[in-house]
Amino acid sequence: MPLPGMPPQMTGTPPMGAAPMGQKLAQPGNGAQAMAQVRLAIETLQKALPSLPVGSESHKAVLDCVQKLAKVAPASEAQPGIQQTAVNNLQNEQRQNAPMEFLMRALASQGGRAAA
């Protein structure tokens, strides 16, 4: 037991409140889930490409994103179960947000009518 009043350098114990904080460690499942979400983003961007004018800045930017993301999260490394979970999570999120989006659109259209 250290003597009271001794500085921490001499006792070897840290001062009160100076205990090191634990770091949040990345877990493999979280990383796999994140990569599945990136693959979903790639698919979404690929679906948007045909609607953008070829050669336009927006087309070039989206194509560049797809190419860069595909190097980081190639489709060949997709794990079917994790990918399906990511799809299900996205669908659930959209279902939960649908009433709010409907309400926002309704309020926006009422505001437009009031201004007219």
C-alpha positions in Angstrom: 0.0 0.0 0.0 1.5 3.4 -1.0 2.1 6.0 1.6 -0.4 8.8 1.6 0.9 12.1 0.1 3.6 10.4 -2.0 3.6 11.5 -5.7 2.4 8.9 -8.3 5.9 8.8 -9.8 7.3 7.3 -6.6 4.4 5.0 -5.7 3.9 3.6 -9.2 0.1 4.1 -9.0 -1.6 6.5 -11.3 -3.3 9.6 -9.8 -7.1 9.4 -9.1 -9.1 9.4 -12.3 -6.0 8.8 -14.5 -6.8 5.1 -15.3 -6.4 4.3 -18.9 -9.6 4.1 -20.8 -10.3 0.9 -22.7 -10.3 1.2 -26.4 -13.2 0.1 -28.5 -11.9 -2.8 -30.6 -13.2 -3.5 -34.0 -15.0 -6.8 -34.2 -14.7 -9.0 -37.3 -18.5 -9.2 -37.6 -18.8 -5.4 -37.6 -16.2 -5.2 -40.4 -18.0 -7.9 -42.5 -21.3 -6.1 -42.0 -19.7 -2.8 -43.1 -18.2 -4.4 -46.2 -21.7 -5.9 -47.1 -23.1 -2.3 -46.9 -20.4 -1.1 -49.2 -21.2 -3.8 -51.7 -24.9 -2.7 -51.5 -23.7 0.9 -52.2 -21.8 -0.4 -55.2 -24.9 -2.1 -56.6 -27.0 1.0 -56.1 -24.4 3.2 -57.9 -24.2 0.7 -60.7 -27.9 0.8 -61.2 -27.8 4.6 -61.4 -25.0 4.7 -64.0 -27.2 4.0 -67.1 -29.4 6.9 -66.2 -26.5 9.4 -66.2 -25.4 10.9 -69.5 -22.3 9.1 -70.6 -19.2 11.3 -70.4 -20.9 13.8 -68.0 -19.1 14.8 -64.8 -21.7 12.9 -62.7 -21.2 9.8 -64.8 -17.5 10.0 -64.5 -17.7 10.6 -60.7 -20.1 7.7 -60.1 -18.0 5.4 -62.3 -14.9 6.4 -60.4 -16.5 5.6 -57.1 -17.7 2.2 -58.3 -14.3 1.3 -59.5 -12.6 2.4 -56.3 -15.1 0.7 -54.0 -15.0 -2.5 -56.0 -11.3 -2.8 -55.3 -11.9 -2.5 -51.6 -15.1 -4.7 -51.4 -15.0 -7.0 -54.4 -18.2 -9.0 -55.1 -16.2 -12.2 -55.1 -15.6 -11.8 -51.3 -19.2 -11.4 -50.5 -20.6 -13.8 -47.9 -24.2 -14.7 -48.8 -25.5 -14.7 -45.2 -23.9 -11.4 -44.3 -25.0 -9.9 -47.6 -28.6 -11.0 -47.1 -28.5 -9.6 -43.6 -27.4 -6.2 -45.0 -30.2 -6.3 -47.5 -32.7 -7.1 -44.9 -31.4 -4.3 -42.6 -31.7 -1.8 -45.4 -35.2 -2.9 -46.2 -36.2 -2.7 -42.5 -34.7 0.8 -42.3 -36.6 1.9 -45.4 -39.9 0.5 -44.0 -39.3 2.3 -40.7 -38.6 5.6 -42.5 -41.4 5.4 -44.9 -44.1 6.9 -42.7 -41.8 9.9 -41.9 -41.0 10.4 -45.6 -44.7 10.3 -46.4 -45.4 12.9 -43.8 -42.6 15.1 -45.0 -43.8 14.9 -48.6 -47.4 15.7 -47.5 -46.3 18.7 -45.5 -44.1 19.9 -48.4 -47.0 19.6 -50.8 -49.3 21.5 -48.4 -46.8 24.2 -48.1 -46.5 24.5 -51.8 -50.3 24.8 -52.1 -50.5 27.5 -49.4 -47.8 29.5 -51.2 -49.8 29.3 -54.5 
